[in-house]
Amino acid sequence: MQQELNNILAFWANNTIDETNGGFTGRITGSNTRDPFALKGAVLNTRILWTFSAACRLLGAPQYRSLAARAWEYIRDHFIDQQHGGLYWTVDYTGRAVDTKKQVYAIAFGVYACSEYYKATGDAAAREMAVSLYHDIRTHARDHSLGGYFEAFTADWQPIADQRLSQKDANEKKSMNTHLHVLEAWTTLYEIWPQAQLLEDIQELLDIFSDKIISGETHHLLLFFSDDWQVKGDTVSYGHDIEAAWLLLEAATVTRNEGLINKFKNLALQLTAAAQEGIDSDGGLWYEYEPQQQHLVKEKHWWPQAEAVVGFINAWQITQDAQYLQLATRNWAFIQQFILDKQNGEWHWGVDANGHPLQEDKVGLWKCPYHNGRACMQIMERI
């Protein structure tokens, strides 16, 4: 895992630094062609910051600290909305704001990344930024009457018609995905800023997941909701099921509440079993399933594979049942055979049903070093 982590980090260090305009390149195609004029996204840049910060903390390598500092400074100087708070969704290749909407998912990644940078470096300004972004979300995006967080706003935090995180998502006011990554952010922030209100917020989100987001019937995650938590749609996302299995338990663990920890150990195993429905005979994890149409999306994207390795190791640690270890090692073998780009480095976006690489970006608004880099670091720390 450390060897693969080194390979991932080397790709990003050697291919993505924007020497002309600062920060990191916004896009590299699946065939490794750099687009120097591509938009630069908040999700990409915060995930770069998180990854190099976590690698610096775990491995102590000075080159990772300098790359984390580069990401931190670029976010601080170009993505922070100095007038209204929060992060811009995109800036252009020179660092000027383009899409100024406030997407709570992206701002949560700002909290997550700045908290991790503080853990790695002790830079007090990063902790202040993480806390400031936390307050921005709590002030503007929290649903004080029905719980949870709304999806998106205009630049000055007014209602916005299109709340979608991406074009494939439903245009609903609340989503599993945003709540999962807000919880992930709050968990890491709590490790550096253990405030009573933040602990309450973590516990509230855990309750929302157990009561509203995890299906009591199928144990899959429900993905989209109205503002009053009415379920919208029934798409199954196997990658999110297995990612949530370990992230929710990680959040419960920081509360030090034994009852909550045991509850989320059980829920982790239920989510893991639900995700197992998406495991193919080759060990890879399918992308999504539409129950009403009985339609399986026969693609295996990079990030569900990364999360599967961690999720199955997590289940093995909870139970000591060797079947989970076998699932993890089979999935890792699938990654090595089909997902690693052995010619150009990093991981393919994914493969189709025949194992052929999908022609999607290697680096982009969504393709980042976070899922695969984090999986390597998680396994290194766990075993």
C-alpha positions in Angstrom: 0.0 0.0 0.0 2.8 2.4 0.7 4.4 1.6 -2.7 1.1 2.5 -4.4 0.7 5.6 -2.3 4.1 6.7 -3.4 3.1 6.1 -7.0 -0.1 8.1 -6.7 1.7 11.0 -4.9 4.5 11.0 -7.4 2.0 11.3 -10.3 0.4 14.4 -8.7 3.8 15.9 -7.8 5.3 15.4 -11.2 2.3 16.1 -13.5 -0.1 18.6 -11.9 1.8 21.6 -10.6 0.9 24.7 -12.6 4.2 26.5 -12.8 2.7 29.4 -14.9 -0.4 30.4 -13.0 0.1 28.8 -9.5 -1.5 26.0 -7.7 -2.4 22.9 -9.7 -3.6 22.1 -13.2 -7.3 21.9 -13.5 -7.5 19.0 -15.9 -5.4 16.2 -17.4 -7.2 13.8 -19.8 -7.3 10.1 -19.6 -4.5 9.9 -22.1 -2.4 12.3 -20.0 -2.9 15.5 -22.1 -2.7 18.6 -19.9 -5.3 21.3 -20.4 -3.6 24.5 -19.2 -6.8 26.6 -19.5 -9.2 24.3 -17.6 -11.2 25.5 -14.7 -9.9 24.8 -11.3 -12.4 23.3 -8.9 -12.9 23.6 -5.1 -13.3 19.9 -4.7 -10.1 19.0 -6.6 -8.0 21.6 -4.7 -9.3 20.8 -1.3 -8.8 17.1 -1.9 -5.2 17.8 -3.1 -4.7 19.7 0.2 -6.1 16.9 2.3 -4.1 14.2 0.5 -0.7 15.8 0.8 -1.4 17.0 4.3 -2.3 13.4 5.4 0.7 12.0 3.6 3.0 14.5 5.3 1.6 13.6 8.7 1.8 9.9 8.0 5.2 9.7 6.3 6.9 12.9 7.4 8.3 13.6 3.9 9.2 17.3 3.4 8.2 17.3 -0.3 4.6 16.4 0.7 4.6 19.3 3.2 5.7 21.8 0.5 3.0 20.5 -1.8 0.4 20.7 0.9 1.5 24.3 1.6 1.1 25.1 -2.1 -2.4 23.8 -2.1 -3.3 25.6 1.2 -2.0 28.9 -0.1 -3.8 28.6 -3.4 -7.1 27.9 -1.7 -6.6 30.7 0.8 -5.7 33.2 -2.0 -8.2 32.2 -4.7 -11.1 30.1 -3.5 -12.1 31.8 -0.2 -14.9 34.3 -0.7 -13.6 37.2 1.4 -17.0 39.0 1.2 -19.5 36.3 1.9 -17.5 33.5 3.4 -17.3 29.9 2.1 -15.6 28.7 -1.1 -16.2 29.4 -4.7 -17.1 26.3 -6.8 -14.6 27.1 -9.6 -12.0 29.6 -10.6 -10.4 30.0 -14.0 -6.9 29.0 -14.9 -5.5 32.3 -13.6 -7.3 32.0 -10.3 -10.2 34.4 -10.9 -13.6 33.3 -9.5 -16.0 31.8 -12.2 -18.8 29.9 -10.5 -19.4 31.7 -7.2 -22.2 29.4 -5.9 -21.9 28.0 -2.4 -22.0 24.2 -2.7 -22.0 22.9 0.9 -20.3 19.7 -0.2 -17.3 21.6 -1.4 -17.1 23.9 1.6 -17.2 20.8 3.9 -14.1 19.6 2.0 -12.5 22.9 2.9 -13.1 22.2 6.6 -11.8 18.6 6.1 -8.6 19.7 4.2 -7.7 22.7 6.4 -8.2 20.6 9.5 -5.9 17.9 8.1 -3.3 20.6 7.1 -3.3 21.9 10.7 -2.8 18.3 12.0 0.2 18.0 9.7 1.8 21.4 10.2 0.4 23.1 13.2 -0.4 26.2 11.1 -2.9 28.1 13.2 -4.3 30.0 10.2 -5.5 26.7 8.7 -7.4 25.8 11.9 -8.9 29.3 11.9 -10.0 28.8 8.3 -11.5 25.4 9.1 -13.5 26.8 12.0 -14.6 29.8 9.9 -15.9 27.5 7.2 -17.7 25.4 9.8 -19.5 28.5 11.0 -20.4 29.5 7.5 -22.1 26.2 6.9 -23.8 26.2 10.3 -25.0 29.8 9.9 -26.3 29.6 6.3 -26.9 25.9 5.4 -28.2 24.2 8.5 -31.9 23.3 8.7 -32.7 24.5 12.2 -36.3 23.1 12.1 -35.9 19.6 10.5 -32.2 18.9 10.9 -29.4 18.4 8.5 -28.0 20.8 5.8 -29.2 22.2 2.5 -27.3 21.6 -0.7 -26.4 24.9 -2.3 -26.9 28.7 -2.4 -26.0 31.7 -4.4 -22.7 33.6 -3.7 -24.4 35.5 -0.9 -26.2 32.5 0.5 -29.6 33.1 -1.0 -31.8 30.2 -2.4 -30.7 28.9 -5.7 -32.8 27.0 -8.3 -30.2 24.4 -9.3 -28.9 22.7 -6.2 -27.3 19.7 -7.9 -23.8 18.7 -7.0 -23.2 17.4 -10.6 -25.3 16.8 -13.7 -26.1 13.2 -12.7 -27.6 14.2 -9.4 -31.2 14.9 -8.5 -32.1 18.5 -7.9 -33.2 18.1 -4.3 -32.6 20.2 -1.2 -30.8 17.5 0.8 -28.6 14.6 -0.2 -26.8 11.7 1.5 -23.6 12.7 -0.2 -23.4 16.2 1.2 -24.3 14.9 4.7 -21.7 12.2 4.6 -18.9 14.6 3.8 -20.1 17.2 6.2 -19.9 14.5 8.9 -16.4 13.5 7.6 -15.4 17.2 7.9 -16.8 17.6 11.4 -15.1 14.5 12.6 -11.6 15.7 11.5 -12.3 19.2 12.8 -13.3 17.8 16.2 -9.9 16.2 16.5 -8.2 19.6 16.4 -11.1 21.7 17.9 -13.1 19.6 20.4 -16.0 22.0 21.1 -19.3 20.9 22.7 -21.4 22.3 19.9 -19.4 20.5 17.3 -19.8 17.2 19.2 -23.6 17.8 19.3 -23.5 18.4 15.5 -21.7 15.1 14.9 -24.1 13.2 17.1 -27.1 14.8 15.3 -25.7 13.8 11.9 -25.1 10.2 13.1 -28.8 10.2 14.2 -29.9 11.5 10.8 -28.0 8.7 9.1 -29.4 5.9 11.3 -32.9 7.3 11.3 -33.3 8.7 7.8 -30.5 8.0 5.3 -29.8 4.3 5.9 -32.7 2.2 4.6 -34.2 0.1 7.4 -35.3 -2.4 4.8 -32.4 -2.8 2.4 -29.6 -1.2 4.5 -28.5 0.7 1.4 -28.1 4.4 1.6 -31.0 6.5 0.4 -29.5 9.2 -1.8 -31.9 12.2 -2.2 -34.5 14.0 0.0 -36.9 16.9 0.1 -36.4 19.5 2.8 -38.7 17.5 5.1 -36.7 14.2 4.5 -39.1 12.6 2.0 -37.1 10.1 0.0 -36.6 11.0 -3.7 -35.7 8.1 -5.9 -34.2 4.7 -5.2 -30.8 4.5 -6.9 -28.3 2.3 -5.1 -24.7 3.5 -4.9 -22.5 0.6 -3.9 -19.4 2.8 -3.5 -21.2 5.1 -1.1 -22.6 2.2 0.9 -19.1 0.9 1.6 -17.6 4.3 2.1 -20.2 5.3 4.7 -19.7 2.0 6.5 -16.3 3.0 7.8 -16.7 6.8 7.8 -19.8 6.7 10.0 -18.0 4.4 12.5 -15.0 6.8 12.4 -17.4 9.7 13.4 -19.0 7.6 16.1 -15.6 6.7 17.5 -14.5 10.4 18.1 -17.6 10.9 20.3 -16.2 8.3 22.8 -19.8 7.2 23.4 -19.7 3.4 23.6 -23.4 2.9 22.9 -23.0 5.0 19.7 -19.8 3.2 18.7 -21.4 -0.3 19.1 -24.5 0.9 17.2 -22.4 2.1 14.2 -20.3 -1.1 14.3 -23.5 -3.0 13.6 -24.6 -0.5 11.0 -21.2 -0.7 9.3 -21.7 -4.4 8.9 -25.2 -3.9 7.5 -23.9 -1.3 5.0 -21.0 -3.6 4.1 -23.4 -6.5 3.4 -25.6 -4.2 1.3 -22.5 -3.1 -0.7 -21.5 -6.8 -1.2 -24.5 -7.1 -3.5 -22.5 -5.0 -6.0 -19.4 -7.2 -6.0 -18.7 -8.9 -9.4 -17.1 -12.3 -9.8 -13.8 -10.6 -10.5 -13.7 -8.8 -7.2 -14.5 -5.4 -8.6 -17.4 -3.3 -7.3 -20.1 -2.2 -9.8 -21.1 1.5 -9.8 -24.8 1.8 -9.4 -28.1 -0.1 -9.6 -31.6 1.2 -10.5 -34.1 -1.1 -8.8 -37.2 0.0 -10.6 -35.7 -0.6 -14.0 -33.6 -3.5 -12.7 -30.7 -1.7 -14.4 -27.1 -2.3 -13.3 -24.7 0.4 -14.4 -22.0 -1.9 -15.7 -19.0 0.3 -14.9 -16.4 0.0 -12.2 -15.2 3.4 -11.3 -11.9 4.1 -9.4 -13.3 5.5 -6.2 -15.8 2.7 -5.2 -12.9 0.2 -5.5 -10.7 2.4 -3.2 -13.5 2.6 -0.7 -14.2 -1.1 -0.9 -10.7 -2.0 0.2 -11.1 0.2 3.3 -14.6 -0.9 4.0 -13.9 -4.6 3.9 -10.8 -4.2 6.0 -13.0 -2.2 8.5 -15.5 -5.1 8.6 -12.7 -7.6 9.1 -11.4 -5.5 12.1 -14.9 -5.4 13.6 -15.6 -9.2 13.3 -12.2 -10.9 12.7 -14.2 -12.8 10.0 -11.7 -13.8 7.3 -14.3 -13.5 4.5 -14.0 -9.7 4.7 -10.2 -9.9 4.4 -10.6 -12.1 1.4 -13.1 -9.5 -0.2 -10.5 -6.7 0.4 -7.6 -8.6 -1.1 -9.7 -9.7 -4.1 -10.8 -6.1 -4.7 -7.2 -4.9 -4.4 -6.1 -7.5 -7.0 -8.9 -6.2 -9.3 -7.5 -2.7 -8.8 -4.0 -3.8 -9.6 -5.1 -5.6 -12.7 -7.7 -3.2 -14.2 -7.7 0.2 -12.5 -4.0 1.1 -12.2 -2.7 2.9 -15.3 0.6 1.1 -15.6 1.6 3.1 -18.6 0.9 6.7 -17.6 0.6 6.5 -13.8 -2.3 7.1 -11.3 -5.6 5.2 -11.7 -8.0 5.1 -14.6 -11.4 6.7 -14.0 -12.8 3.2 -14.3 -13.4 0.3 -16.7 -16.4 -1.0 -18.6 -18.0 -4.4 -18.2 -15.2 -5.9 -20.4 -12.4 -4.3 -18.4 -11.6 -1.6 -20.9 -10.6 1.8 -19.5 -13.2 4.5 -19.6 -12.0 7.6 -21.5 -12.5 10.1 -18.7 -10.2 12.6 -17.0 -7.2 11.5 -15.0 -7.3 14.9 -13.2 -10.4 17.1 -13.1 -13.1 18.7 -11.1 -13.9 15.2 -9.6 -10.8 13.1 -10.3 -8.5 13.7 -7.4 -5.9 11.8 -5.3 -8.2 11.6 -2.3 -10.1 8.3 -2.6 -7.2 6.2 -3.7 -4.5 8.0 -1.7 -6.7 7.9 1.4 -7.4 4.2 0.9 -3.6 3.4 0.9 -3.1 5.5 4.0 -6.1 4.0 5.8 -4.8 0.4 5.2 -1.3 1.4 6.2 -2.6 2.8 9.5 -5.1 0.0 10.1 -2.7 -3.0 9.6 
